[in-house]
Amino acid sequence: MTQKPVRGSFRSSLVLRTKADGQDRVFYTHSRGERNCLLLYAAMPNVFDIWEQPNRLSYDSDGKMRHHTPDFLLTLICGKKVAVAYRPEERAKAEYRRELRRLADQMPKGYADKFMLVTDRSFTREQAYNADLFHAFSKSPDPDADSALQDVLSTRRTAM
């Protein structure tokens, strides 16, 4: 992972593999929260593909054309698409949320089935940490350890 501080932000690149192609791809993020968000989505079993910074959307905001590029476009296993905007909670003011609702209402058919705002309050520090660990461990699969763990889990009668 490469990290480069820019104007108080946190830029990084991550190599991830999605279910869509099974190939390593480089993803770039512009903040620590956006990186955490990406890692969380990459770890979710229902996420089939992730596209960072997809096509820019245009929308009318009280007679003025505005533009917004979502941070991610997720394709779920079921085929639905979700456009995601990440923003730190303290910067996700009411006006920004209203603008995103306008954008979601005017989003072209076929672009996504849903548009959602994700903030740093959408997930816990522990969830972000675990997603980071999952990413680190996924780089070096251990089929023997996976098999042994599966054997132990199959004998349990209660949830962990």
Buried (B, 14 or more C-beta within 10 A) or exposed (E): EEEEEEEEEBBBEBEBBBBEEEEEBEBBBBBBBBBBBBBBBBBEEEBBBBBBBBEEBEBEEEEEEBEBEBBBBBBBEEEEBBBBBBBEEEEBEEEBBEBBEBBBEEBEEEBBBEBBBBBBEBBEEEBBEBBBEEBEEEEEEEEEEEEEEEEEEEEEEEEE
